[in-house]
C-alpha cells in the first residue's frame, strides 16, 4: 500500500497534474490506495467497476455521478472515461487488475491530467 501511495503521489499529485487519485482493485472491489484525504466511498468504487463492464454506453450518453456530483462524459472507450463538471473533472482508467481514478480542477488542462493518468 505504501508503494502504491508513493506512486500516486510522485507521479500525479506532486506534479500538480491532478488534485487527488485512488487505485481500485477490481477483483477485491475496493480501494487499495489513495492520496491523502481522498476518500472514495465503496459504492463509488463499485459504480466505476460496473461502468467499465456493463455501462459504457450509458456513461457516454448520461454521464456519471461520483461523490454525489454529476459529471458529464467527454470521452469514453473500453479502457478510459473522461468526465467533467463545473468544478473540475474526473479521469478513470482501467487495466486488467486496477482502476485508477483521478480528479483535476478547472484551472488545469484536462488533456494534461488524462495523459498523466494514462502514463501511470
C-alpha positions as a Markdown table, in Angstrom:
| # | Residue | x | y | z |
|---|---|---|---|---|
| 1 | Unk | 0.0 | 0.0 | 0.0 |
| 2 | Unk | 2.8 | 2.4 | 0.8 |
| 3 | Unk | 4.3 | 1.8 | -2.6 |
| 4 | Unk | 1.0 | 2.5 | -4.4 |
| 5 | Unk | 0.5 | 5.6 | -2.4 |
| 6 | Unk | 4.1 | 6.8 | -3.2 |
| 7 | Unk | 3.4 | 6.1 | -6.9 |
| 8 | Unk | 0.2 | 8.2 | -6.8 |
| 9 | Unk | 1.9 | 11.0 | -5.0 |
| 10 | Unk | 5.1 | 11.1 | -7.0 |
| 11 | Unk | 3.6 | 10.5 | -10.5 |
| 12 | Unk | 0.4 | 12.5 | -10.2 |
| 13 | Unk | -0.3 | 14.8 | -7.2 |
| 14 | Unk | 3.2 | 16.1 | -6.7 |
| 15 | Unk | 3.5 | 17.2 | -10.3 |
| 16 | Unk | 0.2 | 19.1 | -9.9 |
| 17 | Unk | -1.4 | 17.3 | -12.9 |
| 18 | Unk | -4.2 | 16.0 | -10.7 |
| 19 | Unk | -5.7 | 17.0 | -7.4 |
| 20 | Unk | -6.5 | 13.6 | -6.0 |
| 21 | Unk | -6.2 | 10.0 | -7.1 |
| 22 | Unk | -7.1 | 6.5 | -6.0 |
| 23 | Unk | -6.5 | 2.9 | -7.1 |
| 24 | Unk | -9.3 | 0.4 | -7.0 |
| 25 | Unk | -8.6 | -3.3 | -7.1 |
| 26 | Unk | -11.1 | -4.7 | -9.5 |
| 27 | Unk | -11.1 | -8.3 | -8.1 |
| 28 | Unk | -11.3 | -7.2 | -4.5 |
| 29 | Unk | -13.8 | -4.5 | -5.4 |
| 30 | Unk | -12.3 | -1.9 | -3.1 |
| 31 | Unk | -9.9 | 1.0 | -2.9 |
| 32 | Unk | -6.3 | -0.2 | -2.2 |
| 33 | Unk | -4.6 | 3.2 | -2.2 |
| 34 | Unk | -5.5 | 6.8 | -2.4 |
| 35 | Unk | -3.9 | 10.2 | -2.0 |
| 36 | Unk | -4.1 | 11.8 | 1.4 |
| 37 | Unk | -7.6 | 12.9 | 2.3 |
| 38 | Unk | -9.2 | 11.4 | -0.8 |
| 39 | Unk | -11.9 | 9.1 | 0.3 |
| 40 | Unk | -13.7 | 7.1 | -2.4 |
| 41 | Unk | -16.8 | 5.6 | -0.9 |
| 42 | Unk | -17.3 | 1.8 | -1.6 |
| 43 | Unk | -20.4 | 2.4 | -3.7 |
| 44 | Unk | -18.5 | 4.8 | -5.9 |
| 45 | Unk | -15.7 | 2.2 | -6.4 |
| 46 | Unk | -18.3 | -0.4 | -7.4 |
| 47 | Unk | -20.0 | 2.1 | -9.7 |
| 48 | Unk | -16.7 | 2.7 | -11.5 |
| 49 | Unk | -16.1 | -1.0 | -11.9 |
| 50 | Unk | -19.6 | -1.5 | -13.1 |
| 51 | Unk | -19.3 | 1.4 | -15.6 |
| 52 | Unk | -16.5 | -0.4 | -17.4 |
| 53 | Unk | -18.0 | -3.8 | -17.5 |
| 54 | Unk | -21.7 | -3.0 | -18.0 |
| 55 | Unk | -22.5 | 0.6 | -18.6 |
| 56 | Unk | -20.0 | 2.3 | -21.0 |
| 57 | Unk | -22.7 | 3.3 | -23.5 |
| 58 | Unk | -24.9 | 4.6 | -20.7 |
| 59 | Unk | -21.9 | 6.6 | -19.3 |
| 60 | Unk | -21.3 | 8.0 | -22.7 |
| 61 | Unk | -24.9 | 9.2 | -23.0 |
| 62 | Unk | -25.8 | 10.1 | -19.5 |
| 63 | Unk | -22.6 | 10.8 | -17.6 |
| 64 | Unk | -21.8 | 9.5 | -14.1 |
| 65 | Unk | -22.3 | 10.5 | -10.5 |
| 66 | Unk | -19.2 | 10.4 | -8.4 |
| 67 | Unk | -19.1 | 11.6 | -4.8 |
| 68 | Unk | -22.6 | 13.0 | -5.1 |
| 69 | Unk | -21.7 | 15.2 | -8.1 |
| 70 | Unk | -22.8 | 14.8 | -11.7 |
| 71 | Unk | -20.1 | 14.6 | -14.2 |
| 72 | Unk | -20.8 | 14.9 | -18.0 |
| 73 | Unk | -19.0 | 12.4 | -20.2 |
| 74 | Unk | -16.4 | 14.0 | -22.6 |
| 75 | Unk | -14.7 | 10.8 | -23.8 |
| 76 | Unk | -15.1 | 7.1 | -23.2 |
| 77 | Unk | -13.5 | 3.9 | -24.6 |
| 78 | Unk | -13.1 | 0.4 | -23.3 |
| 79 | Unk | -10.1 | 1.5 | -21.0 |
| 80 | Unk | -10.8 | 5.1 | -20.1 |
| 81 | Unk | -13.5 | 7.5 | -19.1 |
| 82 | Unk | -13.1 | 11.3 | -19.1 |
| 83 | Unk | -15.8 | 13.3 | -17.4 |
| 84 | Unk | -16.2 | 16.9 | -16.2 |
| 85 | Unk | -18.4 | 19.2 | -14.2 |
| 86 | Unk | -18.4 | 23.0 | -13.5 |
| 87 | Unk | -15.9 | 22.4 | -10.6 |
| 88 | Unk | -13.4 | 20.2 | -12.4 |
| 89 | Unk | -13.1 | 16.8 | -13.9 |
| 90 | Unk | -12.6 | 13.1 | -13.4 |
| 91 | Unk | -10.4 | 10.7 | -15.3 |
| 92 | Unk | -10.9 | 7.0 | -14.9 |
| 93 | Unk | -8.5 | 4.4 | -16.5 |
| 94 | Unk | -8.8 | 0.6 | -16.3 |
| 95 | Unk | -6.1 | -2.0 | -16.5 |
| 96 | Unk | -6.6 | -5.8 | -16.1 |
| 97 | Unk | -6.2 | -5.5 | -12.4 |
| 98 | Unk | -6.9 | -1.9 | -11.3 |
| 99 | Unk | -9.0 | 1.1 | -12.0 |
| 100 | Unk | -7.3 | 4.5 | -11.4 |
| 101 | Unk | -9.5 | 7.4 | -10.7 |
| 102 | Unk | -8.1 | 11.0 | -10.6 |
| 103 | Unk | -9.6 | 14.4 | -10.2 |
| 104 | Unk | -8.4 | 17.7 | -11.5 |
| 105 | Unk | -9.6 | 21.3 | -11.1 |
| 106 | Unk | -11.0 | 23.5 | -13.8 |
| 107 | Unk | -7.7 | 25.5 | -13.8 |
| 108 | Unk | -5.8 | 22.5 | -15.2 |
| 109 | Unk | -5.7 | 21.5 | -18.8 |
| 110 | Unk | -7.8 | 18.3 | -18.9 |
| 111 | Unk | -5.5 | 16.7 | -21.5 |
| 112 | Unk | -2.5 | 17.0 | -19.2 |
| 113 | Unk | -4.5 | 15.1 | -16.5 |
| 114 | Unk | -5.6 | 12.5 | -19.0 |
| 115 | Unk | -2.0 | 12.0 | -20.2 |
| 116 | Unk | -0.6 | 11.8 | -16.7 |
| 117 | Unk | -3.1 | 9.2 | -15.6 |
| 118 | Unk | -2.8 | 7.1 | -18.8 |
| 119 | Unk | 1.0 | 7.1 | -18.5 |
| 120 | Unk | 0.8 | 5.9 | -14.9 |
